[in-house]
Amino acid sequence: MNDWQRKSPLDWETYLNKWVKVVAIEKHEYEGWVLTVDPVSASVILATFPEDENVSISVVMGHAVQEVEILKEGDSEMKERLSRIVAPQESKGYSPEELEKRKNDLRTWLERNHIPVAEQGESGRTLCVAGVLTIEPPYGPEQCSSSNEIILSRVQGLVQGYLQRQQ
């Protein structure tokens, strides 16, 4: 394990939204804005903005990182630009009534297709599928969560197909 991998997430957080130079094994060097650092692998995700493209993302695997040097601080405009990479502004807000309808419609559709589903949580906002997968509001494929990747992939496909048919 190298020094970079031994750092804590709080240490890595100091690199966010900063222009850095990453020196990796075999003297490879990478420069870019730190978008995030994966807390499990210590991999550094860098974003650059070439003139001919919107954004370019690079990943330097944590085990290969030898040194990270901050070259420039990001201003508020750059922080906003980087945040739009992860969370696009077009995300649609739903009223509580719309969310309730989406949940009930999806639940009914899953039950009609013989998929066991239940509501869980204090407010019953989360759908639990077969006890191994959860779907959070607004009940799209991106809100599905499961440790079983096969089930996750299949249910996400079903939810995506259901939503496409609704439109």
Backbone torsions as a table, in degrees:
resi	resn	phi	psi	omega
1	MET	NA	131.4	-178.9
2	ASN	-90.0	175.3	-178.1
3	ASP	-61.1	-38.2	180.0
4	TRP	-61.9	-42.9	-178.7
5	GLN	-69.0	-24.2	-179.5
6	ARG	-78.6	-15.4	-179.5
7	LYS	-66.1	157.0	178.7
8	SER	-93.3	163.7	176.1
9	PRO	-55.8	-32.8	177.4
10	LEU	-66.0	-35.8	175.9
11	ASP	-65.8	-44.8	-179.0
12	TRP	-64.2	-31.8	-177.8
13	GLU	-60.0	-28.0	179.9
14	THR	-67.5	-14.3	-179.9
15	TYR	-92.4	-12.8	-176.6
16	LEU	-60.8	141.3	178.1
17	ASN	60.6	30.0	178.0
18	LYS	-123.9	146.9	175.7
19	TRP	-81.1	122.0	-175.4
20	VAL	-128.2	162.0	169.2
21	LYS	-114.8	123.6	179.0
22	VAL	-106.7	122.8	174.7
23	VAL	-99.3	123.3	-178.1
24	ALA	-112.9	178.1	-179.7
25	ILE	-57.9	156.0	-177.9
26	GLU	59.6	30.2	174.8
27	LYS	60.6	23.2	174.3
28	HIS	-74.1	138.4	178.6
29	GLU	-124.6	139.8	-179.7
30	TYR	-131.6	141.3	175.4
31	GLU	-125.7	147.1	176.9
32	GLY	169.4	176.7	176.3
33	TRP	-83.6	130.9	179.4
34	VAL	-75.1	112.0	177.9
35	LEU	-81.3	-45.5	177.5
36	THR	-166.3	169.1	172.5
37	VAL	-126.9	125.7	-179.7
38	ASP	-69.1	121.7	-176.2
39	PRO	-69.4	-18.2	-179.2
40	VAL	-87.8	-49.4	-175.4
41	SER	-97.7	-10.4	-176.0
42	ALA	66.1	17.5	178.2
43	SER	-70.4	141.3	-178.9
44	VAL	-100.3	126.7	178.5
45	ILE	-104.2	118.0	-176.5
46	LEU	-109.6	143.1	176.0
47	ALA	-120.0	137.2	172.2
48	THR	-129.8	160.3	-177.9
49	PHE	-124.5	79.5	177.5
50	PRO	-62.7	151.9	-176.5
51	GLU	-60.2	-36.5	-175.0
52	ASP	-86.6	-2.8	-177.8
53	GLU	-133.8	165.0	177.1
54	ASN	-72.5	-54.1	-177.7
55	VAL	-155.2	149.0	175.1
56	SER	-126.8	128.8	-177.8
57	ILE	-109.4	133.7	175.9
58	SER	-126.0	146.0	177.5
59	VAL	-121.4	125.1	174.0
60	VAL	-107.1	115.3	-176.1
61	MET	-61.0	138.4	-175.3
62	GLY	-56.8	-39.0	-178.0
63	HIS	-67.7	-19.8	-178.4
64	ALA	-92.1	-14.6	-176.6
65	VAL	-70.8	125.2	175.9
66	GLN	-105.8	-35.2	-178.2
67	GLU	-154.4	143.6	174.8
68	VAL	-128.7	122.6	-178.0
69	GLU	-118.3	127.2	177.2
70	ILE	-78.1	124.1	-179.6
71	LEU	-102.6	-30.5	-176.5
72	LYS	-156.4	142.0	175.0
73	GLU	-80.9	146.2	176.1
74	GLY	-86.4	137.3	175.9
75	ASP	-84.3	178.2	-176.4
76	SER	-63.8	-33.1	178.4
77	GLU	-65.0	-41.3	179.9
78	MET	-69.4	-39.7	177.9
79	LYS	-60.2	-41.1	178.0
80	GLU	-64.7	-43.2	-180.0
81	ARG	-62.6	-42.2	178.5
82	LEU	-67.3	-38.6	-179.2
83	SER	-67.0	-29.1	178.8
84	ARG	-70.0	-21.0	177.7
85	ILE	-65.3	-42.5	-175.7
86	VAL	-85.8	-40.6	-176.6
87	ALA	-125.2	89.7	179.9
88	PRO	-58.1	146.9	-177.3
89	GLN	-70.3	-18.7	-175.9
90	GLU	-74.9	4.9	-177.3
91	SER	-61.4	129.1	-173.9
92	LYS	-86.1	134.3	175.9
93	GLY	-89.5	145.4	-180.0
94	TYR	-119.3	142.7	174.6
95	SER	-74.6	161.0	177.2
96	PRO	-56.6	-35.5	179.3
97	GLU	-67.2	-42.4	178.8
98	GLU	-63.6	-41.0	179.2
99	LEU	-63.6	-42.3	179.3
100	GLU	-62.4	-42.1	178.5
101	LYS	-65.4	-43.9	179.3
102	ARG	-60.7	-43.4	179.9
103	LYS	-62.6	-49.2	-177.8
104	ASN	-64.8	-40.9	179.1
105	ASP	-64.2	-44.2	179.6
106	LEU	-65.7	-42.3	179.2
107	ARG	-61.0	-46.1	179.3
108	THR	-59.8	-44.4	-179.2
109	TRP	-63.9	-42.9	178.5
110	LEU	-62.9	-44.9	179.9
111	GLU	-63.3	-39.3	178.7
112	ARG	-62.2	-28.3	179.1
113	ASN	-97.0	21.0	174.2
114	HIS	60.4	36.2	175.9
115	ILE	-106.7	119.3	-178.2
116	PRO	-67.0	126.2	-178.0
117	VAL	-140.4	143.1	178.3
118	ALA	-141.1	160.2	175.2
119	GLU	-93.5	143.9	177.8
120	GLN	-140.7	169.2	-176.0
121	GLY	93.0	163.5	-177.7
122	GLU	-58.8	-43.9	-176.9
123	SER	-93.4	-1.9	179.9
124	GLY	69.7	24.5	-177.6
125	ARG	-80.2	-22.9	-176.2
126	THR	-95.1	132.9	173.9
127	LEU	-94.0	135.1	178.4
128	CYS	-114.9	119.0	-176.6
129	VAL	-101.1	119.0	177.2
130	ALA	53.7	22.7	178.1
131	GLY	71.8	5.0	-176.2
132	VAL	-127.5	-2.4	-177.9
133	LEU	-144.0	141.3	176.7
134	THR	-118.7	150.2	175.3
135	ILE	-127.6	118.3	-179.5
136	GLU	-95.0	162.4	173.9
137	PRO	-59.9	144.0	7.2
138	PRO	-91.5	26.7	169.4
139	TYR	66.8	46.1	174.6
140	GLY	-111.1	176.8	-179.4
141	PRO	-60.8	-30.2	-179.5
142	GLU	-70.4	-21.1	-178.1
143	GLN	-92.8	4.0	176.5
144	CYS	-79.7	140.6	-179.1
145	SER	-142.8	130.5	178.3
146	SER	-161.5	149.5	175.3
147	SER	-80.9	-15.5	177.9
148	ASN	-92.8	106.0	-174.0
149	GLU	-67.2	-29.9	179.1
150	ILE	-67.5	-48.5	178.2
151	ILE	-63.4	-43.3	179.6
152	LEU	-56.5	-48.8	-178.4
153	SER	-62.2	-43.7	-178.0
154	ARG	-67.9	-42.8	-179.8
155	VAL	-69.5	-38.0	176.4
156	GLN	-59.9	-41.3	177.2
157	GLY	-62.5	-42.0	177.7
158	LEU	-62.9	-45.7	-178.9
159	VAL	-64.7	-41.0	178.5
160	GLN	-61.3	-46.1	177.9
161	GLY	-61.6	-41.7	178.4
162	TYR	-60.6	-47.5	-178.4
163	LEU	-64.8	-36.4	178.9
164	GLN	-66.3	-37.3	178.5
165	ARG	-69.4	-26.4	-179.2
166	GLN	-72.9	-23.8	-174.1
167	GLN	-84.9	NA	NA
